[in-house]
Amino acid sequence: MPAEPAEGAISPALDRAVDHTAEKAVETRGLEPVPDEERGGRVRELVPTWVAANISVLLLTMGAGLVIFNKLNIWQVLVVALAAPVLSYGIVGLISIAGKRGGSPGMALSRAVFGQRGNLFPGALIWVARWGWETINAVSGAYAVLTVLDLLFGIKSNTPLIVVTLLFFVGCTFVVSGLGINALRVCSKWSTYLFGGFSVLVLGYLVFTTDWAAVLDKPAGSTAMMIAGIGTIAAGGISWVPSGPDFTRYLPRTASSRAMVGATIGGAGVVVLPMVLMGAVMAVGTPDLATAQDPVSFIGELLPTWIAVPYLLIALVGMLLINSMSMYSAGFTAQTLGIKVPRAWAVSVNAVISLVFGFLLMVVATSFFGSFISFLTLLAVAFSAWIGVFGVDMLRRTTYDGPALLDTTPTSAYWYKGGFAWQAMTAWGVALVVGTLFTEVDWFTGPLASTWIGRNGLGWVAGILTSALLYAVLPRTPAPPATASADDAAREPAGSLSN
């Protein structure tokens, strides 16, 4: 694999010499901005990207949880399934606009906001949070393999087999994420078609076999539980916000921002809506679905083998893609933390961690669903503080200084004072504490969790609003001197969504 240029030594001439790495089988480009001549991406490619990011049977489990734990009826679940992707992936789409503006991954652009040293703090937290997300998906993928083996060959799960299936899943994830953006695009496109087709088949089966009287007669739950349900489903989307620019940096600067947001919401919503509803319908006849230690095997019990096996195999590809996308972004985050290896190898750290944590979750943990929901809740809080600061900065900043992003020395325009932008760091730190105070999970209860915000699961919203408002009122971080370049003509009005 070709060696990646050392950070801080990238020049425009060397960028051109990369010879259009985006078009090669293995993407070798790291944190450096994508030059205009390589920006051949199209906005419509975001649709299968965000479809693939949500192809997970865990959405069925979460839909079941809305019925079993939140006590919602099917109409309230419909509201949750509509509102959650619009809210969360709307934020993903808005933040992803920074990718086309700066041409760099999200956590590299974050250096312009927090400072070269300051960015290490939110970067480290987001990197650690990704360990949990990748672990959850690795476990789900391993369970899918185990279920298929049981359905086809009667092979029951055991500890050695768990290790083998985890190794298989994480190994495939490492390969796809290591290949880079083009491999992810190809896999996302075909998995979208296949998963969509089989999901229609499953929906058809449920239409004819479900006791609809029992589904429709279920009484409504409380508004508070519906709001909390929106937060739970939206938390998965919130976790993708810092990664949004990673998948738009190959778009031309003239790409429509409105179209980018629409494609992001549409790609996620077309999966989240039916999957959550399917889970809710399944839960009426199979209430154990929401509490199963193995969140996948129930599919083999509810569906005939001729549907369950191909559906699980396609869902397995989807879960592999989710993890590949997460590891793809995690590789960039690792590089921003100073790990001096090519992006394709930076993902190996997360691969090893997901293997270890995945084994513990499958063999040691007593409640998969409880661990999953607790993790999602904390994940949303951890990411929300960054989202508010970065979002407000986007309203003020329309261009990024590429060389300054890569220069981690005191000569960088994004060094600020001692490597820190104190305004951003203050807003981020305060919001992180505020969000945690309103949060309750299985093993932690914040002192404000009993308030209206806490009871409705809105700690992550409190985090976003706190960081955004505080950063907006603090004195502005001095803007770095403009770097003369051919990109200056591409500047757009601050806050504009027209391009």
C-alpha positions in Angstrom: 0.0 0.0 0.0 1.4 3.4 -0.9 2.7 5.4 2.0 0.6 8.4 3.0 2.3 11.8 3.0 3.4 13.0 6.4 1.0 15.4 8.0 2.2 19.0 7.8 4.3 18.4 4.6 1.5 18.6 2.0 1.8 21.1 -0.7 -0.5 21.9 -3.7 2.1 20.4 -6.0 2.2 17.2 -4.1 -1.6 17.1 -4.0 -1.8 17.1 -7.8 0.9 14.4 -7.9 -1.4 12.0 -6.0 -2.9 11.3 -9.4 -6.5 11.2 -8.5 -6.4 8.8 -5.6 -10.1 9.0 -5.2 -10.5 7.0 -8.4 -8.2 4.2 -7.4 -9.3 1.0 -5.7 -7.5 1.9 -2.4 -8.0 5.5 -1.2 -4.7 6.8 0.1 -5.7 10.3 0.8 -5.7 11.2 4.5 -6.4 14.5 6.3 -5.2 16.7 3.5 -8.0 18.6 1.6 -9.2 17.1 -1.6 -8.2 19.3 -4.6 -10.9 20.6 -6.9 -9.8 18.4 -9.8 -10.6 15.2 -7.7 -14.0 16.4 -6.6 -16.1 14.2 -8.9 -18.7 13.1 -6.4 -22.4 13.6 -6.9 -25.0 14.6 -4.3 -27.2 11.6 -5.2 -24.4 9.3 -4.0 -25.3 10.4 -0.4 -28.6 8.5 -0.6 -27.2 5.0 -0.7 -24.4 6.1 1.7 -27.0 6.9 4.5 -29.2 4.0 3.5 -26.2 1.7 4.2 -25.5 3.5 7.5 -28.9 2.4 8.8 -29.2 -1.2 7.5 -29.3 -2.8 10.9 -31.7 -5.3 12.5 -31.1 -3.3 15.7 -33.7 -0.9 14.4 -36.2 -3.7 14.7 -35.2 -4.2 18.3 -35.5 -0.4 18.9 -38.9 -0.4 17.3 -40.0 -3.2 19.6 -38.6 -1.3 22.6 -40.9 1.6 21.8 -43.9 -0.7 22.3 -42.6 -2.8 25.2 -40.8 -0.3 27.3 -42.2 3.1 26.2 -45.7 1.7 25.9 -46.4 3.5 22.6 -49.1 2.4 20.2 -48.5 2.0 16.4 -49.5 5.6 15.6 -47.1 7.1 18.1 -44.3 4.8 16.8 -45.1 6.2 13.4 -44.5 9.7 14.7 -41.3 8.7 16.3 -40.0 6.9 13.2 -40.8 10.0 11.1 -39.4 12.6 13.4 -36.2 10.9 14.5 -34.4 10.7 11.2 -35.6 14.1 10.1 -34.1 15.6 13.3 -30.9 13.7 13.6 -29.9 13.3 9.9 -31.0 16.9 9.2 -28.2 17.8 11.6 -25.8 15.3 9.9 -26.7 16.9 6.5 -26.1 20.5 7.7 -22.7 19.7 9.3 -21.7 17.7 6.2 -21.8 21.0 4.2 -18.4 21.7 5.9 -17.0 18.8 3.9 -17.6 20.4 0.5 -16.3 23.7 1.8 -13.1 22.4 3.3 -12.5 19.2 1.4 -11.2 17.5 4.6 -12.7 15.0 7.1 -14.8 16.4 9.9 -12.4 16.0 12.8 -9.6 17.7 10.7 -11.9 20.7 10.0 -12.6 20.7 13.7 -9.0 21.9 14.3 -10.1 25.2 12.8 -12.7 25.5 15.6 -10.9 24.2 18.7 -7.3 24.8 17.8 -4.6 22.2 17.0 -4.2 21.1 20.6 -7.8 21.8 21.7 -9.2 19.5 19.1 -7.5 16.6 20.7 -10.0 16.7 23.6 -13.3 16.3 21.6 -11.4 14.2 19.1 -10.4 11.7 21.8 -13.9 11.5 23.2 -15.5 11.0 19.8 -12.9 8.3 19.0 -13.6 6.4 22.2 -17.3 6.7 21.6 -16.8 5.1 18.2 -15.3 2.0 19.9 -18.7 1.4 21.5 -20.6 1.9 18.2 -18.4 -0.4 16.3 -18.6 -3.0 19.2 -22.4 -3.0 19.1 -22.4 -3.5 15.3 -19.7 -6.2 15.4 -21.8 -8.1 18.0 -25.0 -7.7 15.8 -23.1 -9.0 12.8 -21.7 -11.9 14.7 -25.2 -12.8 16.0 -26.5 -12.7 12.4 -23.9 -15.2 11.3 -24.7 -17.4 14.3 -28.4 -17.3 13.5 -27.8 -18.3 9.9 -25.6 -21.2 10.9 -28.3 -22.4 13.3 -31.1 -22.1 10.7 -29.2 -23.8 7.9 -27.1 -26.4 9.7 -28.4 -26.6 13.2 -25.0 -25.3 14.6 -25.6 -23.8 18.1 -23.6 -20.9 19.5 -20.6 -21.5 21.7 -17.7 -19.5 22.9 -15.2 -20.7 20.2 -17.8 -20.0 17.5 -18.5 -16.5 18.9 -14.7 -15.7 18.6 -14.6 -17.0 15.0 -17.7 -15.1 13.9 -16.4 -11.9 15.5 -13.1 -12.3 13.8 -14.9 -12.9 10.4 -17.1 -9.8 10.8 -14.4 -7.4 12.0 -11.9 -8.7 9.4 -14.4 -8.0 6.6 -15.0 -4.5 8.1 -11.3 -3.8 8.2 -10.9 -4.7 4.6 -13.8 -2.5 3.3 -13.0 0.5 5.5 -9.3 0.2 4.5 -10.1 0.3 0.8 -11.8 3.7 1.3 -14.5 5.9 -0.2 -15.0 4.1 -3.5 -15.4 0.7 -2.0 -17.9 2.1 0.5 -19.9 3.7 -2.4 -20.0 0.5 -4.4 -21.0 -1.7 -1.5 -23.6 0.9 -0.3 -25.3 1.0 -3.7 -25.8 -2.7 -4.1 -26.7 -3.4 -0.5 -29.4 -0.7 -0.8 -31.0 -2.5 -3.7 -30.9 -5.9 -2.1 -31.9 -4.9 1.4 -34.8 -2.7 0.0 -36.1 -5.6 -2.1 -36.1 -8.1 0.8 -37.5 -5.6 3.2 -40.5 -5.2 0.9 -40.8 -9.0 1.0 -40.7 -9.1 4.8 -43.3 -6.3 5.0 -45.5 -8.2 2.7 -45.2 -11.3 4.9 -46.0 -9.3 8.0 -49.1 -7.7 6.3 -50.7 -11.2 5.8 -49.6 -12.8 9.1 -49.9 -10.1 11.7 -52.8 -9.9 14.1 -53.7 -6.3 13.1 -56.5 -6.1 15.7 -54.0 -6.5 18.5 -51.6 -4.0 16.9 -54.3 -1.3 16.3 -56.1 -1.8 19.6 -53.0 -1.1 21.7 -53.6 2.0 23.9 -51.5 5.1 23.5 -48.6 5.8 25.8 -47.5 9.1 27.3 -46.2 12.1 25.3 -43.1 12.0 27.5 -42.3 8.5 26.4 -42.9 9.4 22.8 -40.4 12.3 23.1 -37.9 10.0 24.8 -38.4 7.5 22.0 -37.6 10.1 19.4 -34.4 10.8 21.3 -33.5 7.2 21.5 -33.9 6.6 17.7 -32.3 9.9 16.9 -29.2 9.1 19.0 -28.0 6.7 16.3 -28.1 9.5 13.7 -26.5 12.0 16.1 -23.4 9.7 16.3 -22.8 10.2 12.6 -22.7 14.0 12.7 -18.9 14.5 13.1 -18.5 12.0 10.2 -20.8 13.9 7.8 -18.0 15.9 6.1 -16.0 12.7 5.6 -18.5 11.6 3.0 -19.0 15.0 1.3 -15.4 16.1 0.9 -15.3 14.7 -2.7 -18.3 16.8 -3.7 -17.6 19.9 -5.8 -17.9 23.2 -4.1 -20.9 24.1 -6.3 -22.9 21.1 -5.0 -26.3 22.2 -3.6 -26.3 22.3 0.2 -30.1 21.9 0.3 -29.8 18.8 -1.9 -27.1 17.4 0.4 -29.3 17.8 3.5 -32.3 16.3 1.6 -30.3 13.3 0.3 -29.0 12.6 3.9 -32.4 12.7 5.5 -34.0 10.7 2.6 -31.4 8.0 2.6 -31.7 7.5 6.4 -35.5 7.9 6.6 -36.2 5.3 3.9 -34.7 2.7 6.2 -35.5 4.0 9.7 -39.2 4.4 9.1 -40.1 0.9 7.9 -37.6 -0.9 10.1 -38.8 0.8 13.3 -42.5 0.2 12.3 -41.7 -3.5 11.5 -40.1 -3.9 14.9 -43.1 -2.4 16.6 -45.5 -4.7 14.8 -43.3 -7.8 15.6 -43.2 -6.8 19.2 -47.0 -7.2 19.6 -46.8 -10.9 18.9 -43.3 -11.4 20.3 -42.8 -9.1 23.3 -39.5 -10.9 24.2 -38.0 -9.3 21.1 -37.2 -6.1 23.1 -35.3 -7.9 25.9 -33.5 -10.7 24.0 -29.8 -11.0 24.8 -29.4 -12.0 21.1 -31.1 -9.2 19.2 -31.0 -11.1 15.9 -32.2 -14.7 16.4 -35.8 -13.7 16.8 -35.9 -13.1 13.0 -35.4 -16.8 12.5 -38.4 -17.5 14.8 -40.7 -14.9 13.3 -40.0 -15.5 9.6 -39.9 -18.6 7.5 -36.4 -19.8 6.7 -36.6 -19.0 3.0 -37.1 -15.3 4.0 -35.1 -15.2 7.2 -31.8 -16.5 5.8 -31.3 -14.2 2.8 -32.7 -11.3 4.8 -30.1 -11.9 7.6 -27.3 -12.3 5.1 -28.2 -9.0 3.4 -28.6 -7.3 6.8 -25.2 -8.7 7.7 -23.7 -6.8 4.7 -25.5 -3.7 5.9 -24.1 -4.0 9.4 -20.7 -4.6 7.9 -21.1 -1.4 6.0 -22.2 0.6 9.1 -19.0 -0.6 10.9 -16.9 0.1 7.8 -18.2 3.6 7.6 -17.6 4.2 11.3 -14.0 2.8 11.1 -13.4 4.8 8.0 -14.1 8.0 9.9 -12.4 6.6 13.0 -9.2 6.3 11.0 -9.3 10.0 10.3 -10.0 10.8 13.9 -7.0 8.7 14.9 -4.8 10.7 12.6 -6.0 14.0 14.1 -4.9 12.6 17.4 -1.4 12.3 16.1 -1.2 8.6 15.2 1.3 8.7 12.4 0.1 5.9 10.1 -1.9 5.9 6.8 -5.6 6.1 7.2 -6.1 2.5 6.0 -4.0 1.2 8.9 -5.3 3.6 11.5 -8.6 1.7 11.4 -6.8 -1.4 12.8 -6.8 0.1 16.3 -10.6 0.3 16.3 -10.9 -3.2 14.8 -8.9 -4.7 17.6 -10.9 -2.8 20.3 -14.2 -3.9 18.8 -13.1 -7.5 18.9 -12.2 -7.4 22.6 -15.3 -5.4 23.6 -17.5 -7.5 21.3 -16.4 -10.7 23.0 -17.2 -9.2 26.4 -20.6 -8.1 25.4 -21.6 -11.4 23.9 -20.2 -13.6 26.6 -20.2 -11.5 29.8 -23.0 -8.9 29.5 -26.5 -10.0 30.8 -28.6 -7.5 28.8 -27.8 -6.6 25.2 -30.7 -4.1 24.8 -30.0 -2.4 28.1 -26.4 -2.0 27.3 -27.2 -0.8 23.8 -29.7 1.9 24.9 -27.4 3.1 27.7 -24.6 3.4 25.2 -26.7 5.3 22.6 -27.8 7.7 25.3 -24.3 8.5 26.4 -23.1 8.6 22.8 -25.6 11.3 21.9 -24.5 13.4 24.9 -20.8 13.0 24.1 -21.3 14.1 20.5 -23.8 16.9 21.2 -21.4 19.3 22.8 -19.2 19.2 19.7 -22.1 19.6 17.4 -23.3 22.9 18.9 -19.8 24.5 18.7 -19.0 23.3 15.2 -22.4 24.2 13.9 -22.2 27.8 15.1 -18.7 28.1 13.7 -20.1 26.9 10.3 -22.4 29.9 10.3 -19.4 32.2 10.6 -16.9 30.4 8.4 -17.3 29.5 4.8 -13.7 28.5 3.9 -10.9 26.6 5.6 -7.1 27.2 5.3 -5.9 23.8 4.1 -2.2 24.2 5.0 -3.2 25.5 8.5 -5.3 22.4 9.1 -2.3 20.2 8.6 0.2 22.3 10.4 0.3 21.2 14.0 3.1 23.5 15.1 2.8 27.0 16.6 3.1 28.5 13.1 -0.4 27.2 12.2 -3.1 29.8 11.7 -5.2 27.5 13.8 -2.8 27.4 16.8 -4.6 30.3 18.5 -3.3 30.6 22.1 -1.1 27.7 23.1 -2.9 25.5 20.5 -6.3 26.1 22.1 -9.3 28.2 21.0 -10.6 28.9 24.6 -14.0 30.0 23.5 -14.7 26.7 21.8 -13.2 24.7 24.6 -15.2 26.5 27.2 -18.5 26.0 25.4 -17.7 22.3 24.7 -16.7 21.5 28.3 -19.7 23.3 29.9 -22.1 21.6 27.5 -20.6 18.2 28.1 -21.3 18.6 31.8 -24.8 20.0 31.3 -25.8 17.2 29.0 -24.5 14.6 31.5 -26.4 16.2 34.4 -29.7 15.5 32.6 -28.8 11.9 31.6 -29.9 8.6 33.1 -28.6 5.2 32.0 -28.4 1.8 33.6 -25.2 2.5 35.6 -25.4 6.3 36.0 -28.1 8.9 36.9 -27.4 12.6 36.6 -28.6 14.9 39.4 -31.0 16.6 37.0 -32.3 13.4 35.4 -35.6 13.7 37.2 -36.4 17.0 35.6 -38.7 17.4 32.5 -35.6 17.5 30.3 -34.1 14.4 31.9 -37.4 12.4 32.0 -37.9 13.0 28.3 -34.4 11.9 27.4 -33.3 15.3 26.1 -29.9 15.6 27.7 -28.3 15.6 24.3 -30.6 18.5 23.1 -29.5 20.4 26.2 -25.9 19.7 25.3 -26.3 21.0 21.7 -28.2 24.2 22.8 -25.8 24.9 25.7 -22.7 24.7 23.5 -24.2 26.6 20.6 -25.6 29.5 22.7 -22.4 29.8 24.9 -20.1 29.7 21.9 -22.3 32.2 20.1 -22.1 34.8 22.9 -18.4 34.4 23.7 -15.9 36.7 22.0 -15.2 35.3 18.5 -12.0 33.4 17.9 -9.7 35.6 15.8 -9.9 34.5 12.2 -6.7 33.4 10.5 -5.3 35.5 7.7 -6.7 34.4 4.3 -4.5 32.2 2.3 -4.4 33.3 -1.4 -5.5 30.4 -3.6 -7.7 29.5 -6.5 -10.3 28.5 -4.0 -11.1 32.0 -3.0 -13.6 32.4 -5.8 -15.6 29.6 -4.4 -16.6 31.4 -1.2 -20.2 31.4 -0.3 -22.2 33.8 2.0 -22.0 32.9 5.6 -24.9 30.6 6.7 -26.0 30.1 3.1 -27.6 26.8 2.0 -27.8 27.8 -1.6 -24.6 26.0 -2.7 
